């Protein structure tokens, strides 16, 4: 197993290169956290510089879709007959 972390001591190699070296599994434990941190940093920088939030950020409906809230609300409706929050896109 290869533990792939950008900017660490271990060189970052492609999946095909890792496979040629005999690795059958690669994990990327900080990939999503690092990407999220970079996005937060960029959004806060935009806010600090302009006084406005970034206009290219996801709105509520897109964000709820990304995290799967609509599916949970449908599941809640199916099994309990009601939803606590209503539709995520309202």
N, CA, C and O atoms as a Tinker XYZ file with bonds, in Angstrom:
   360  protein
     1  N      0.839000   -1.169000    0.000000    73     2
     2  CA     0.000000    0.000000    0.000000    64     1     3
     3  C      0.891000    1.242000    0.000000    63     2     4     5
     4  O      1.860000    1.334000    0.754000    81     3
     5  N      0.540000    2.182000   -0.858000    73     3     6
     6  CA     1.246000    3.455000   -0.917000    64     5     7
     7  C      0.399000    4.520000   -0.231000    63     6     8     9
     8  O     -0.797000    4.639000   -0.497000    81     7
     9  N      1.019000    5.281000    0.640000    73     7    10
    10  CA     0.361000    6.376000    1.342000    64     9    11
    11  C      0.815000    7.658000    0.640000    63    10    12    13
    12  O      1.931000    8.126000    0.865000    81    11
    13  N     -0.042000    8.223000   -0.205000    73    11    14
    14  CA     0.336000    9.338000   -1.066000    64    13    15
    15  C     -0.116000   10.653000   -0.447000    63    14    16    17
    16  O     -1.310000   10.898000   -0.273000    81    15
    17  N      0.859000   11.494000   -0.118000    73    15    18
    18  CA     0.581000   12.808000    0.449000    64    17    19
    19  C      1.465000   13.818000   -0.277000    63    18    20    21
    20  O      2.692000   13.714000   -0.257000    81    19
    21  N      0.831000   14.786000   -0.909000    73    19    22
    22  CA     1.585000   15.817000   -1.625000    64    21    23
    23  C      2.476000   16.589000   -0.666000    63    22    24    25
    24  O      2.114000   16.817000    0.488000    81    23
    25  N      3.631000   16.984000   -1.148000    73    23    26
    26  CA     4.606000   17.779000   -0.395000    64    25    27
    27  C      5.107000   17.070000    0.859000    63    26    28    29
    28  O      5.437000   17.709000    1.858000    81    27
    29  N      5.159000   15.735000    0.791000    73    27    30
    30  CA     5.715000   14.975000    1.915000    64    29    31
    31  C      7.071000   14.416000    1.500000    63    30    32    33
    32  O      7.574000   14.731000    0.422000    81    31
    33  N      7.649000   13.601000    2.341000    73    31    34
    34  CA     8.964000   13.031000    2.036000    64    33    35
    35  C      8.916000   12.047000    0.877000    63    34    36    37
    36  O      9.865000   11.951000    0.099000    81    35
    37  N      7.817000   11.321000    0.760000    73    35    38
    38  CA     7.675000   10.320000   -0.296000    64    37    39
    39  C      7.297000   11.007000   -1.603000    63    38    40    41
    40  O      6.391000   11.840000   -1.613000    81    39
    41  N      7.962000   10.680000   -2.696000    73    39    42
    42  CA     7.589000   11.295000   -3.977000    64    41    43
    43  C      6.164000   10.914000   -4.385000    63    42    44    45
    44  O      5.732000    9.781000   -4.169000    81    43
    45  N      5.457000   11.846000   -4.962000    73    43    46
    46  CA     4.102000   11.584000   -5.453000    64    45    47
    47  C      4.227000   10.999000   -6.851000    63    46    48    49
    48  O      4.781000   11.624000   -7.755000    81    47
    49  N      3.703000    9.790000   -7.015000    73    47    50
    50  CA     3.759000    9.094000   -8.297000    64    49    51
    51  C      2.352000    8.813000   -8.795000    63    50    52    53
    52  O      1.407000    8.761000   -8.008000    81    51
    53  N      2.215000    8.633000  -10.099000    73    51    54
    54  CA     0.915000    8.300000  -10.674000    64    53    55
    55  C      0.523000    6.872000  -10.287000    63    54    56    57
    56  O      1.363000    6.081000   -9.859000    81    55
    57  N     -0.745000    6.562000  -10.441000    73    55    58
    58  CA    -1.229000    5.217000  -10.127000    64    57    59
    59  C     -0.526000    4.169000  -10.986000    63    58    60    61
    60  O     -0.208000    3.080000  -10.508000    81    59
    61  N     -0.284000    4.497000  -12.248000    73    59    62
    62  CA     0.391000    3.522000  -13.109000    64    61    63
    63  C      1.845000    3.311000  -12.659000    63    62    64    65
    64  O      2.338000    2.184000  -12.678000    81    63
    65  N      2.521000    4.376000  -12.261000    73    63    66
    66  CA     3.891000    4.227000  -11.755000    64    65    67
    67  C      3.907000    3.417000  -10.461000    63    66    68    69
    68  O      4.772000    2.561000  -10.274000    81    67
    69  N      2.966000    3.681000   -9.580000    73    67    70
    70  CA     2.894000    2.901000   -8.339000    64    69    71
    71  C      2.639000    1.425000   -8.649000    63    70    72    73
    72  O      3.218000    0.543000   -8.016000    81    71
    73  N      1.778000    1.168000   -9.619000    73    71    74
    74  CA     1.504000   -0.211000  -10.020000    64    73    75
    75  C      2.747000   -0.903000  -10.551000    63    74    76    77
    76  O      2.994000   -2.067000  -10.234000    81    75
    77  N      3.529000   -0.198000  -11.354000    73    75    78
    78  CA     4.769000   -0.779000  -11.881000    64    77    79
    79  C      5.768000   -1.076000  -10.768000    63    78    80    81
    80  O      6.611000   -1.962000  -10.902000    81    79
    81  N      5.669000   -0.330000   -9.667000    73    79    82
    82  CA     6.552000   -0.567000   -8.526000    64    81    83
    83  C      6.026000   -1.666000   -7.601000    63    82    84    85
    84  O      6.663000   -2.007000   -6.604000    81    83
    85  N      4.858000   -2.215000   -7.941000    73    83    86
    86  CA     4.315000   -3.324000   -7.159000    64    85    87
    87  C      3.223000   -2.957000   -6.179000    63    86    88    89
    88  O      2.719000   -3.830000   -5.473000    81    87
    89  N      2.847000   -1.711000   -6.116000    73    87    90
    90  CA     1.770000   -1.318000   -5.206000    64    89    91
    91  C      0.425000   -1.671000   -5.839000    63    90    92    93
    92  O      0.184000   -1.389000   -7.013000    81    91
    93  N     -0.436000   -2.285000   -5.052000    73    91    94
    94  CA    -1.775000   -2.624000   -5.540000    64    93    95
    95  C     -2.834000   -1.700000   -4.976000    63    94    96    97
    96  O     -3.984000   -1.728000   -5.415000    81    95
    97  N     -2.462000   -0.891000   -4.021000    73    95    98
    98  CA    -3.406000    0.014000   -3.374000    64    97    99
    99  C     -2.684000    1.301000   -3.026000    63    98   100   101
   100  O     -1.553000    1.283000   -2.540000    81    99
   101  N     -3.350000    2.419000   -3.280000    73    99   102
   102  CA    -2.819000    3.719000   -2.875000    64   101   103
   103  C     -3.909000    4.451000   -2.120000    63   102   104   105
   104  O     -5.068000    4.457000   -2.536000    81   103
   105  N     -3.536000    5.066000   -1.011000    73   103   106
   106  CA    -4.486000    5.889000   -0.271000    64   105   107
   107  C     -4.014000    7.335000   -0.329000    63   106   108   109
   108  O     -2.817000    7.610000   -0.417000    81   107
   109  N     -4.963000    8.244000   -0.279000    73   107   110
   110  CA    -4.704000    9.674000   -0.354000    64   109   111
   111  C     -5.401000   10.324000    0.849000    63   110   112   113
   112  O     -6.433000   10.974000    0.679000    81   111
   113  N     -4.853000   10.159000    2.060000    73   111   114
   114  CA    -5.573000   10.523000    3.276000    64   113   115
   115  C     -5.828000   12.014000    3.467000    63   114   116   117
   116  O     -6.774000   12.377000    4.166000    81   115
   117  N     -5.037000   12.873000    2.883000    73   115   118
   118  CA    -5.228000   14.315000    3.094000    64   117   119
   119  C     -5.766000   15.037000    1.870000    63   118   120   121
   120  O     -5.904000   16.260000    1.890000    81   119
   121  N     -6.068000   14.315000    0.817000    73   119   122
   122  CA    -6.458000   14.944000   -0.435000    64   121   123
   123  C     -7.666000   15.859000   -0.281000    63   122   124   125
   124  O     -7.602000   17.023000   -0.676000    81   123
   125  N     -8.757000   15.367000    0.278000    73   123   126
   126  CA    -9.957000   16.197000    0.379000    64   125   127
   127  C     -9.785000   17.311000    1.405000    63   126   128   129
   128  O    -10.270000   18.421000    1.187000    81   127
   129  N     -9.113000   17.044000    2.508000    73   127   130
   130  CA    -8.895000   18.087000    3.513000    64   129   131
   131  C     -8.012000   19.202000    2.956000    63   130   132   133
   132  O     -8.275000   20.379000    3.201000    81   131
   133  N     -6.968000   18.841000    2.209000    73   131   134
   134  CA    -6.084000   19.846000    1.624000    64   133   135
   135  C     -6.827000   20.686000    0.587000    63   134   136   137
   136  O     -6.652000   21.903000    0.532000    81   135
   137  N     -7.655000   20.041000   -0.235000    73   135   138
   138  CA    -8.425000   20.776000   -1.237000    64   137   139
   139  C     -9.437000   21.704000   -0.572000    63   138   140   141
   140  O     -9.618000   22.843000   -1.002000    81   139
   141  N    -10.093000   21.216000    0.471000    73   139   142
   142  CA   -11.059000   22.048000    1.192000    64   141   143
   143  C    -10.366000   23.245000    1.844000    63   142   144   145
   144  O    -10.876000   24.365000    1.793000    81   143
   145  N     -9.216000   23.010000    2.450000    73   143   146
   146  CA    -8.483000   24.100000    3.091000    64   145   147
   147  C     -8.074000   25.161000    2.076000    63   146   148   149
   148  O     -8.158000   26.357000    2.356000    81   147
   149  N     -7.632000   24.727000    0.903000    73   147   150
   150  CA    -7.248000   25.684000   -0.144000    64   149   151
   151  C     -8.460000   26.490000   -0.614000    63   150   152   153
   152  O     -8.347000   27.691000   -0.862000    81   151
   153  N     -9.615000   25.837000   -0.738000    73   151   154
   154  CA   -10.828000   26.537000   -1.157000    64   153   155
   155  C    -11.290000   27.535000   -0.099000    63   154   156   157
   156  O    -11.705000   28.647000   -0.426000    81   155
   157  N    -11.217000   27.139000    1.159000    73   155   158
   158  CA   -11.585000   28.050000    2.251000    64   157   159
   159  C    -10.645000   29.251000    2.262000    63   158   160   161
   160  O    -11.084000   30.393000    2.394000    81   159
   161  N     -9.358000   28.985000    2.123000    73   159   162
   162  CA    -8.378000   30.073000    2.100000    64   161   163
   163  C     -8.658000   31.041000    0.950000    63   162   164   165
   164  O     -8.601000   32.256000    1.136000    81   163
   165  N     -8.957000   30.513000   -0.224000    73   163   166
   166  CA    -9.240000   31.372000   -1.379000    64   165   167
   167  C    -10.522000   32.175000   -1.171000    63   166   168   169
   168  O    -10.570000   33.361000   -1.497000    81   167
   169  N    -11.559000   31.537000   -0.631000    73   167   170
   170  CA   -12.822000   32.247000   -0.401000    64   169   171
   171  C    -12.660000   33.354000    0.624000    63   170   172   173
   172  O    -13.191000   34.450000    0.446000    81   171
   173  N    -11.930000   33.075000    1.698000    73   171   174
   174  CA   -11.720000   34.094000    2.718000    64   173   175
   175  C    -10.843000   35.225000    2.207000    63   174   176   177
   176  O    -11.032000   36.379000    2.593000    81   175
   177  N     -9.897000   34.910000    1.354000    73   175   178
   178  CA    -9.056000   35.937000    0.748000    64   177   179
   179  C     -9.895000   36.860000   -0.131000    63   178   180   181
   180  O     -9.737000   38.080000   -0.092000    81   179
   181  N    -10.792000   36.265000   -0.927000    73   179   182
   182  CA   -11.688000   37.063000   -1.765000    64   181   183
   183  C    -12.550000   37.973000   -0.907000    63   182   184   185
   184  O    -12.724000   39.151000   -1.221000    81   183
   185  N    -13.090000   37.429000    0.177000    73   183   186
   186  CA   -13.926000   38.218000    1.083000    64   185   187
   187  C    -13.125000   39.359000    1.707000    63   186   188   189
   188  O    -13.615000   40.485000    1.798000    81   187
   189  N    -11.900000   39.073000    2.135000    73   187   190
   190  CA   -11.067000   40.101000    2.762000    64   189   191
   191  C    -10.704000   41.198000    1.777000    63   190   192   193
   192  O    -10.680000   42.373000    2.145000    81   191
   193  N    -10.420000   40.836000    0.527000    73   191   194
   194  CA    -9.987000   41.806000   -0.470000    64   193   195
   195  C    -11.128000   42.651000   -1.023000    63   194   196   197
   196  O    -10.968000   43.851000   -1.245000    81   195
   197  N    -12.282000   42.021000   -1.245000    73   195   198
   198  CA   -13.376000   42.723000   -1.920000    64   197   199
   199  C    -14.531000   43.082000   -1.002000    63   198   200   201
   200  O    -15.358000   43.928000   -1.343000    81   199
   201  N    -14.593000   42.444000    0.161000    73   199   202
   202  CA   -15.735000   42.661000    1.042000    64   201   203
   203  C    -16.957000   41.871000    0.633000    63   202   204   205
   204  O    -18.023000   42.009000    1.233000    81   203
   205  N    -16.806000   41.029000   -0.403000    73   203   206
   206  CA   -17.910000   40.221000   -0.916000    64   205   207
   207  C    -17.503000   38.755000   -0.963000    63   206   208   209
   208  O    -16.329000   38.444000   -1.164000    81   207
   209  N    -18.457000   37.856000   -0.781000    73   207   210
   210  CA   -18.127000   36.440000   -0.930000    64   209   211
   211  C    -17.880000   36.109000   -2.397000    63   210   212   213
   212  O    -18.352000   36.832000   -3.275000    81   211
   213  N    -17.158000   35.045000   -2.677000    73   211   214
   214  CA   -16.911000   34.659000   -4.071000    64   213   215
   215  C    -18.223000   34.370000   -4.798000    63   214   216   217
   216  O    -19.124000   33.743000   -4.243000    81   215
   217  N    -18.320000   34.827000   -6.028000    73   215   218
   218  CA   -19.541000   34.599000   -6.799000    64   217   219
   219  C    -19.554000   33.236000   -7.474000    63   218   220   221
   220  O    -20.590000   32.806000   -7.983000    81   219
   221  N    -18.419000   32.554000   -7.482000    73   219   222
   222  CA   -18.371000   31.237000   -8.126000    64   221   223
   223  C    -18.559000   30.096000   -7.127000    63   222   224   225
   224  O    -18.381000   28.932000   -7.485000    81   223
   225  N    -18.915000   30.410000   -5.889000    73   223   226
   226  CA   -19.123000   29.376000   -4.873000    64   225   227
   227  C    -20.468000   28.689000   -5.099000    63   226   228   229
   228  O    -21.363000   29.244000   -5.737000    81   227
   229  N    -20.594000   27.481000   -4.571000    73   227   230
   230  CA   -21.865000   26.759000   -4.659000    64   229   231
   231  C    -22.932000   27.458000   -3.825000    63   230   232   233
   232  O    -22.652000   27.987000   -2.750000    81   231
   233  N    -24.154000   27.450000   -4.339000    73   231   234
   234  CA   -25.293000   27.929000   -3.567000    64   233   235
   235  C    -25.838000   26.795000   -2.715000    63   234   236   237
   236  O    -25.330000   25.675000   -2.778000    81   235
   237  N    -26.864000   27.069000   -1.920000    73   235   238
   238  CA   -27.398000   26.040000   -1.035000    64   237   239
   239  C    -27.837000   24.770000   -1.766000    63   238   240   241
   240  O    -27.517000   23.668000   -1.320000    81   239
   241  N    -28.555000   24.899000   -2.869000    73   239   242
   242  CA   -29.051000   23.708000   -3.571000    64   241   243
   243  C    -27.897000   22.828000   -4.052000    63   242   244   245
   244  O    -27.947000   21.606000   -3.910000    81   243
   245  N    -26.852000   23.448000   -4.623000    73   243   246
   246  CA   -25.707000   22.661000   -5.092000    64   245   247
   247  C    -24.975000   22.005000   -3.919000    63   246   248   249
   248  O    -24.591000   20.837000   -3.992000    81   247
   249  N    -24.792000   22.754000   -2.857000    73   247   250
   250  CA   -24.098000   22.212000   -1.692000    64   249   251
   251  C    -24.869000   21.038000   -1.089000    63   250   252   253
   252  O    -24.280000   20.009000   -0.758000    81   251
   253  N    -26.188000   21.193000   -0.945000    73   251   254
   254  CA   -26.990000   20.100000   -0.402000    64   253   255
   255  C    -26.920000   18.872000   -1.311000    63   254   256   257
   256  O    -26.904000   17.741000   -0.827000    81   255
   257  N    -26.879000   19.093000   -2.625000    73   255   258
   258  CA   -26.751000   17.977000   -3.556000    64   257   259
   259  C    -25.413000   17.271000   -3.410000    63   258   260   261
   260  O    -25.348000   16.043000   -3.446000    81   259
   261  N    -24.343000   18.046000   -3.247000    73   259   262
   262  CA   -23.007000   17.464000   -3.104000    64   261   263
   263  C    -22.927000   16.579000   -1.868000    63   262   264   265
   264  O    -22.361000   15.488000   -1.921000    81   263
   265  N    -23.486000   17.040000   -0.764000    73   263   266
   266  CA   -23.395000   16.268000    0.475000    64   265   267
   267  C    -24.502000   15.238000    0.618000    63   266   268   269
   268  O    -24.520000   14.486000    1.592000    81   267
   269  N    -25.434000   15.188000   -0.343000    73   267   270
   270  CA   -26.465000   14.152000   -0.347000    64   269   271
   271  C    -27.667000   14.425000    0.538000    63   270   272   273
   272  O    -28.392000   13.495000    0.892000    81   271
   273  N    -27.898000   15.694000    0.907000    73   271   274
   274  CA   -29.007000   15.997000    1.807000    64   273   275
   275  C    -30.352000   15.624000    1.208000    63   274   276   277
   276  O    -31.221000   15.130000    1.926000    81   275
   277  N    -30.551000   15.844000   -0.082000    73   275   278
   278  CA   -31.837000   15.494000   -0.688000    64   277   279
   279  C    -32.147000   14.011000   -0.514000    63   278   280   281
   280  O    -33.288000   13.638000   -0.242000    81   279
   281  N    -31.131000   13.168000   -0.669000    73   279   282
   282  CA   -31.334000   11.728000   -0.482000    64   281   283
   283  C    -31.740000   11.391000    0.937000    63   282   284   285
   284  O    -32.614000   10.550000    1.152000    81   283
   285  N    -31.113000   12.040000    1.914000    73   283   286
   286  CA   -31.486000   11.797000    3.316000    64   285   287
   287  C    -32.894000   12.288000    3.599000    63   286   288   289
   288  O    -33.639000   11.636000    4.330000    81   287
   289  N    -33.270000   13.423000    3.034000    73   287   290
   290  CA   -34.624000   13.923000    3.240000    64   289   291
   291  C    -35.651000   12.998000    2.606000    63   290   292   293
   292  O    -36.722000   12.787000    3.175000    81   291
   293  N    -35.340000   12.437000    1.427000    73   291   294
   294  CA   -36.237000   11.465000    0.797000    64   293   295
   295  C    -36.358000   10.209000    1.650000    63   294   296   297
   296  O    -37.446000    9.655000    1.814000    81   295
   297  N    -35.227000    9.768000    2.190000    73   295   298
   298  CA   -35.230000    8.595000    3.062000    64   297   299
   299  C    -36.088000    8.867000    4.293000    63   298   300   301
   300  O    -36.880000    8.016000    4.698000    81   299
   301  N    -35.935000   10.047000    4.890000    73   299   302
   302  CA   -36.717000   10.425000    6.058000    64   301   303
   303  C    -38.206000   10.428000    5.735000    63   302   304   305
   304  O    -39.016000    9.922000    6.511000    81   303
   305  N    -38.558000   10.990000    4.606000    73   303   306
   306  CA   -39.959000   11.035000    4.174000    64   305   307
   307  C    -40.505000    9.624000    3.997000    63   306   308   309
   308  O    -41.626000    9.331000    4.413000    81   307
   309  N    -39.719000    8.758000    3.383000    73   307   310
   310  CA   -40.164000    7.390000    3.111000    64   309   311
   311  C    -40.396000    6.599000    4.393000    63   310   312   313
   312  O    -41.371000    5.855000    4.498000    81   311
   313  N    -39.509000    6.758000    5.363000    73   311   314
   314  CA   -39.576000    5.918000    6.561000    64   313   315
   315  C    -40.267000    6.553000    7.756000    63   314   316   317
   316  O    -40.654000    5.847000    8.687000    81   315
   317  N    -40.429000    7.862000    7.751000    73   315   318
   318  CA   -41.112000    8.491000    8.887000    64   317   319
   319  C    -42.378000    9.236000    8.472000    63   318   320   321
   320  O    -43.209000    9.569000    9.317000    81   319
   321  N    -42.525000    9.494000    7.186000    73   319   322
   322  CA   -43.693000   10.206000    6.715000    64   321   323
   323  C    -43.571000   11.722000    6.774000    63   322   324   325
   324  O    -44.496000   12.433000    6.382000    81   323
   325  N    -42.433000   12.228000    7.264000    73   323   326
   326  CA   -42.235000   13.673000    7.316000    64   325   327
   327  C    -40.760000   14.003000    7.230000    63   326   328   329
   328  O    -39.908000   13.134000    7.414000    81   327
   329  N    -40.466000   15.246000    6.955000    73   327   330
   330  CA   -39.091000   15.726000    6.992000    64   329   331
   331  C    -39.012000   16.880000    7.953000    63   330   332   333
   332  O    -39.908000   17.723000    8.000000    81   331
   333  N    -37.950000   16.922000    8.714000    73   331   334
   334  CA   -37.786000   17.999000    9.688000    64   333   335
   335  C    -37.479000   19.319000    9.007000    63   334   336   337
   336  O    -37.895000   20.374000    9.485000    81   335
   337  N    -36.756000   19.273000    7.893000    73   335   338
   338  CA   -36.286000   20.512000    7.270000    64   337   339
   339  C    -37.028000   20.851000    5.986000    63   338   340   341
   340  O    -36.813000   21.928000    5.428000    81   339
   341  N    -37.888000   19.974000    5.502000    73   339   342
   342  CA   -38.519000   20.228000    4.215000    64   341   343
   343  C    -37.555000   19.917000    3.099000    63   342   344   345
   344  O    -36.561000   19.224000    3.318000    81   343
   345  N    -37.822000   20.411000    1.911000    73   343   346
   346  CA   -36.945000   20.158000    0.779000    64   345   347
   347  C    -35.671000   20.983000    0.887000    63   346   348   349
   348  O    -35.706000   22.155000    1.262000    81   347
   349  N    -34.557000   20.364000    0.559000    73   347   350
   350  CA   -33.262000   21.052000    0.656000    64   349   351
   351  C    -33.124000   22.141000   -0.389000    63   350   352   353
   352  O    -32.286000   23.031000   -0.244000    81   351
   353  N    -33.921000   22.090000   -1.429000    73   351   354
   354  CA   -33.778000   23.077000   -2.498000    64   353   355
   355  C    -34.821000   24.176000   -2.429000    63   354   356   357
   356  O    -34.884000   25.014000   -3.328000    81   355
   357  N    -35.648000   24.197000   -1.378000    73   355   358
   358  CA   -36.641000   25.256000   -1.227000    64   357   359
   359  C    -36.016000   26.538000   -0.768000    63   358   360
   360  O    -36.713000   27.536000   -0.590000    81   359
